[in-house]
Amino acid sequence: MTVHGPVPLRFTLPLPAFVLHPVTAVVIATLHVYLGAGHLLKLFGGDVEWTHLWKGFGALAGAYVFAALASRGFVRFQDRHLQQDFVQRG
């Protein structure tokens, strides 16, 4: 019987590289907020439909994911610059 080590907690999304760039991820997150707000405003305005509910909250969930990807990318971007500065000074 073979015992394997723990499964790593890293989960990668199958996204193109340009989507993982922090600025692109911010643009996509902003677009998701815009689309979600359109559906939720209709929902809260009295047009109660299942479509507005799931599209509105689904778009906001997508905005959350892309905002998280953007913040992760900005942190990596800053870390690379700090490492380059350290190497240049050293």
SEDREN-738242 format. One record per atom (N, C-alpha, C): residue number from 1; x, y, z. Coordinates in pm, whole numbers. Last residue first. Layout:
// residues N
(NUM,(X,Y,Z)) ...
***
This chain:
// residues 90
(90,(2288,4518,-307)) (90,(2381,4423,-249)) (90,(2494,4395,-336)) (89,(2123,4672,-458)) (89,(2197,4737,-350)) (89,(2308,4648,-297)) (88,(2015,4482,-629)) (88,(2091,4593,-686)) (88,(2175,4662,-578)) (87,(1880,4317,-449)) (87,(1990,4262,-528)) (87,(2077,4374,-583)) (86,(1685,4495,-352)) (86,(1778,4434,-260)) (86,(1901,4381,-334)) (85,(1542,4551,-585)) (85,(1611,4659,-515)) (85,(1717,4604,-422)) (84,(1438,4295,-637)) (84,(1530,4356,-732)) (84,(1609,4469,-667)) (83,(1271,4263,-413)) (83,(1382,4171,-433)) (83,(1484,4230,-529)) (82,(1086,4467,-460)) (82,(1167,4471,-339)) (82,(1288,4380,-352)) (81,(974,4373,-699)) (81,(1047,4500,-699)) (81,(1134,4513,-575)) (80,(853,4137,-611)) (80,(959,4131,-712)) (80,(1040,4258,-713)) (79,(665,4242,-430)) (79,(772,4155,-381)) (79,(885,4147,-481)) (78,(493,4378,-605)) (78,(571,4454,-508)) (78,(686,4371,-453)) (77,(387,4156,-743)) (77,(454,4262,-817)) (77,(543,4344,-723)) (76,(259,4018,-537)) (76,(372,3956,-606)) (76,(454,4060,-680)) (75,(60,4208,-482)) (75,(156,4171,-378)) (75,(279,4106,-442)) (74,(-81,4211,-721)) (74,(-13,4333,-678)) (74,(91,4302,-570)) (73,(-186,3948,-723)) (73,(-89,3990,-824)) (73,(-14,4114,-785)) (72,(-364,3963,-510)) (72,(-253,3866,-506)) (72,(-144,3903,-606)) (71,(-539,4149,-611)) (71,(-461,4182,-492)) (71,(-343,4087,-476)) (70,(-640,4005,-832)) (70,(-568,4131,-853)) (70,(-482,4164,-730)) (69,(-769,3790,-709)) (69,(-658,3765,-801)) (69,(-575,3890,-822)) (68,(-964,3936,-569)) (68,(-865,3857,-495)) (68,(-745,3825,-583)) (67,(-1106,4038,-783)) (67,(-1040,4132,-692)) (67,(-934,4059,-609)) (66,(-1204,3801,-890)) (66,(-1106,3875,-967)) (66,(-1038,3983,-883)) (65,(-1378,3723,-679)) (65,(-1269,3635,-722)) (65,(-1163,3714,-797)) (64,(-1556,3940,-668)) (64,(-1475,3905,-552)) (64,(-1355,3820,-592)) (63,(-1676,3922,-918)) (63,(-1597,4041,-885)) (63,(-1506,4014,-766)) (62,(-1815,3682,-885)) (62,(-1706,3690,-982)) (62,(-1616,3810,-957)) (61,(-2002,3772,-699)) (61,(-1907,3667,-660)) (61,(-1788,3664,-755)) (60,(-2139,3952,-860)) (60,(-2065,4003,-745)) (60,(-1966,3899,-692)) (59,(-2251,3771,-1040)) (59,(-2155,3870,-1089)) (59,(-2074,3928,-974)) (58,(-2424,3637,-866)) (58,(-2316,3565,-934)) (58,(-2209,3658,-986)) (57,(-2603,3835,-797)) (57,(-2512,3785,-694)) (57,(-2399,3702,-754)) (56,(-2718,3874,-1060)) (56,(-2664,3982,-978)) (56,(-2564,3934,-876)) (55,(-2801,3621,-1146)) (55,(-2701,3694,-1223)) (55,(-2638,3806,-1142)) (54,(-2985,3549,-947)) (54,(-2864,3470,-963)) (54,(-2759,3541,-1048)) (53,(-3173,3771,-965)) (53,(-3115,3726,-840)) (53,(-2983,3653,-864)) (52,(-3254,3789,-1227)) (52,(-3184,3903,-1167)) (52,(-3114,3863,-1038)) (51,(-3379,3536,-1254)) (51,(-3263,3571,-1336)) (51,(-3185,3686,-1275)) (50,(-3604,3546,-1090)) (50,(-3494,3458,-1053)) (50,(-3367,3495,-1128)) (49,(-3731,3870,-1029)) (49,(-3716,3753,-1117)) (49,(-3594,3674,-1070)) (48,(-3891,4146,-954)) (48,(-3841,4027,-886)) (48,(-3847,3908,-981)) (47,(-3866,4446,-983)) (47,(-3873,4346,-1090)) (47,(-3814,4215,-1035)) (46,(-3814,4623,-780)) (46,(-3945,4562,-785)) (46,(-3962,4457,-892)) (45,(-3563,4713,-735)) (45,(-3660,4809,-785)) (45,(-3799,4751,-801)) (44,(-3410,4498,-675)) (44,(-3456,4578,-562)) (44,(-3556,4685,-605)) (43,(-3372,4411,-944)) (43,(-3433,4324,-843)) (43,(-3489,4406,-728)) (42,(-3243,4625,-1062)) (42,(-3373,4582,-1115)) (42,(-3447,4497,-1012)) (41,(-3014,4621,-904)) (41,(-3100,4739,-901)) (41,(-3238,4708,-957)) (40,(-2907,4373,-979)) (40,(-2958,4390,-842)) (40,(-3045,4515,-830)) (39,(-2830,4419,-1245)) (39,(-2932,4318,-1214)) (39,(-2991,4338,-1075)) (38,(-2640,4625,-1212)) (38,(-2754,4640,-1302)) (38,(-2865,4543,-1271)) (37,(-2454,4510,-1042)) (37,(-2535,4622,-993)) (37,(-2657,4643,-1082)) (36,(-2337,4320,-1212)) (36,(-2413,4276,-1096)) (36,(-2503,4386,-1043)) (35,(-2207,4490,-1396)) (35,(-2313,4399,-1441)) (35,(-2399,4351,-1325)) (34,(-2027,4623,-1220)) (34,(-2122,4698,-1303)) (34,(-2239,4608,-1347)) (33,(-1881,4408,-1119)) (33,(-1959,4492,-1027)) (33,(-2065,4569,-1105)) (32,(-1759,4317,-1356)) (32,(-1852,4230,-1283)) (32,(-1939,4310,-1186)) (31,(-1596,4538,-1412)) (31,(-1701,4501,-1506)) (31,(-1805,4411,-1438)) (30,(-1419,4516,-1197)) (30,(-1505,4634,-1211)) (30,(-1622,4607,-1304)) (29,(-1294,4276,-1261)) (29,(-1371,4286,-1137)) (29,(-1467,4405,-1143)) (28,(-1164,4352,-1496)) (28,(-1267,4248,-1502)) (28,(-1354,4251,-1377)) (27,(-986,4541,-1391)) (27,(-1083,4581,-1494)) (27,(-1197,4479,-1500)) (26,(-836,4379,-1221)) (26,(-914,4490,-1164)) (26,(-1021,4534,-1263)) (25,(-715,4209,-1407)) (25,(-807,4152,-1309)) (25,(-892,4260,-1243)) (24,(-550,4392,-1537)) (24,(-658,4327,-1611)) (24,(-761,4269,-1515)) (23,(-373,4449,-1328)) (23,(-455,4556,-1384)) (23,(-574,4497,-1461)) (22,(-247,4194,-1270)) (22,(-328,4266,-1171)) (22,(-420,4373,-1231)) (21,(-287,3916,-1482)) (21,(-217,4043,-1460)) (21,(-305,4128,-1369)) (20,(-449,3705,-1538)) (20,(-388,3705,-1407)) (20,(-305,3831,-1380)) (19,(-512,3744,-1800)) (19,(-619,3763,-1702)) (19,(-560,3772,-1561)) (18,(-285,3671,-1935)) (18,(-318,3813,-1931)) (18,(-430,3842,-1830)) (17,(-281,3390,-1917)) (17,(-187,3469,-1838)) (17,(-227,3615,-1829)) (16,(-607,3232,-1885)) (16,(-493,3281,-1963)) (16,(-407,3375,-1879)) (15,(-683,2987,-1633)) (15,(-706,3116,-1695)) (15,(-585,3156,-1778)) (14,(-770,2760,-1451)) (14,(-722,2751,-1589)) (14,(-753,2880,-1665)) (13,(-646,2822,-1124)) (13,(-755,2834,-1219)) (13,(-701,2827,-1361)) (12,(-504,2610,-885)) (12,(-484,2706,-991)) (12,(-603,2705,-1085)) (11,(-456,2579,-552)) (11,(-552,2548,-657)) (11,(-535,2653,-765)) (10,(-272,2448,-292)) (10,(-275,2539,-405)) (10,(-373,2489,-509)) (9,(-241,2267,-95)) (9,(-361,2348,-91)) (9,(-368,2448,-206)) (8,(-134,1934,-174)) (8,(-107,2076,-157)) (8,(-235,2158,-169)) (7,(-216,1655,21)) (7,(-242,1725,-105)) (7,(-213,1873,-85)) (6,(38,1482,203)) (6,(-84,1564,196)) (6,(-95,1635,61)) (5,(181,1188,46)) (5,(180,1302,137)) (5,(51,1381,122)) (4,(60,851,18)) (4,(108,976,-39)) (4,(101,1085,67)) (3,(139,523,54)) (3,(82,637,126)) (3,(145,763,68)) (2,(58,218,-88)) (2,(136,341,-99)) (2,(64,454,-28)) (1,(83,-116,0)) (1,(0,0,0)) (1,(89,124,0)) 
***
